[in-house]
């Protein structure tokens, strides 16, 4: 199975390790035989019997459902017996046996091979194993599919491995190497049409000379960034395409996580009571504008659907508080997204057609010899098919990545993302006018782009440097005109906003020892902008526009950080860092310490603590707002950073290999928040696309609560995740009164679950049902000032009673059903996905009815369906 060179090199180290390995094998095998269990009754199914073995011992049982009939009834003893005797009873008459590997009991055929699968399609699983801290390839690492123990591989000198002829299905990959922690990659989906390529990062065992650890670690709950030890979770793109609320959108997927409140109709998320606009998006290590179609139009921080499709995005990180030192300019959370590399060995394509439009993706080698590749994804969509022409948002996006590894000069990559959004509305017939919107016609043209060149170079086995040069562009031109009762026309809105950012960042990653790794980096961001905001102060009275913000020029943001990961001992890890930034527009600066500790109390229990000071600058147009106040012109030019102290504690309990429980209490104190003088107004609650107020950094805010997560990773085709949150979110404006924030929903609950069935004559096709039910307390809102609303013919809120009212609680759900047909080298997938099935949002909004001169309340809604067909070839 392995090359002569690998066997020769392994032979050189074999005499030093053979006795240790033999001793471990004998000890483990003997412990399996001596462990005792007691079945609850004589008549059980195979599945129930194996479950009781797992519950009563330290072992997990791995098997292939194509080999073992788990629904078959078996006769068992109810007295205490050894695991060996118990397994022999369960497997009697099946022709199967078991092997002991670590704390795994692996059931396989008697000859150690895989039972013939007929013409069941197969696929290749390949990839590379690297050191998580240094990115150096790991050679001679063992890679094995737990369910198919006879199929294994050893990495070559470049860390590469290859597993061929893997039948379609879901598998668990185990990696192991002396001196590194053994880990498991679960829920790996193998299909007939696309090769599986894995980049597996492994952690060095700093006490490898003193003890050997045979307890594998599941990588699913690890962050992609090795310098982060707490404060977030990995976003799996496989989950984004599978979870009912994922909709191939990482922002919508995160709404199922503990402490994250989603919004109806948009992908805006409020993390632990913070405003959605306080969240940062990063791509390939670069901060980018919100990569969401029609971003901010229906509320700051959200939009319709992310342009970062699961076709191009790899596993990424989502931070919900107290994030590491390398992240700046965020108060709430961070989406740290990474594009995956295209397949460098064969060409693969995907085409999808559905109610939301078309989706085309392609990847493949540029040079097989050099290992270079391309990946490209294009989408064109219109929501008119899904919404019945009530909403007609047209958008396109294009994403690509080119990867060029070299032998001596490191790896170069070129990446890009572009969005085009268009929307046009027309007024109704005069006889149908009821609201201001009925007599308006307007256009929205939004364009965004981000592109860059990245380079990673291994200086030596302990040091590498990564640098990027990138540019981002965002342009928004919104015009709104409205017809008047007298037959005229008046312009009430004209927003023109274009911004260029040029960015350079670089960091040096140095492993000083097996106990200490440091990463130090800088970011230089050049801001170039041209802003022109004209808005009518009273839409309902047909008043012409006024200039509220105007500015053009350029500014600079300088940021630097240094962070160290230190293993104080085998069970205690510390992350210590500091971030500093300087904004030349108003000469504001900030120095922010970050600290995190993780204590592994027991093999399956861990306790973490994190603290961070974080800051954020405002949207550029806010700085150029000018108004006459008491006869003098005032502006927001010298607004300081908004700041927050984040404190968090995390308790992790890996109940077993597939079941994970997490408790996260937290406290956040926000200060220097922009507020309006002598008012309840705070930027914390703001969600309009423009600002027309003069602000001062005098506001405060607090968020505190506890998040709970119980997650069952996929096993036998079934998974679930239960999340709950109890929290409080309050703020104080310049009137010195503490109030609930707009995002204070008090509690959140999610139930996410799904089931896959392998169907067909050869069990090669996949039918899956995934669902989500969520409960949320009602958010807070400000009551309407009826007298002023009637005077201005528009809704005006009573800010003296800001957020004193609460919406009704919401009960809602999402549903996804799919059927995938796996043929040789080609797959077909039919799916139905529906967001907000119940549409019981608990929310309402107010509108002024001009026809009857009355304030009306309307229920909120936001059901989004999509029926699609996808072919992989």
Helices and strands as residue ranges (DSSP letters): H 4-34, E 36-37, E 43-45, H 46-56, E 60-62, E 73-75, E 81-82, H 83-91, E 96-101, E 104-109, E 122-131, E 142-145, E 148-154, E 160-167, E 169-177, E 180-190, E 196-202, E 217-218, G 219-221, E 232-235, H 237-242, H 250-254, E 260-262, E 269-271, G 276-278, E 280-283, E 286-288, E 316-319, E 334-337, E 348-354, E 357-367, E 372-382, H 384-387, E 394-405, E 411-425, G 430-432, G 436-439, E 440-460, E 463-483, E 489-513, E 516-536, G 539-541, E 545-569, E 572-583, E 588-602, E 605-616, G 620-624, E 626-629, E 632-635, E 642-656, E 659-676, G 683-685, E 695-715, E 718-732, E 738-740, E 747-759, E 765-776, E 780-781, H 786-792, G 799-801, E 805-806, E 810-823, E 826-835, E 844-849, E 854-859, E 864-872
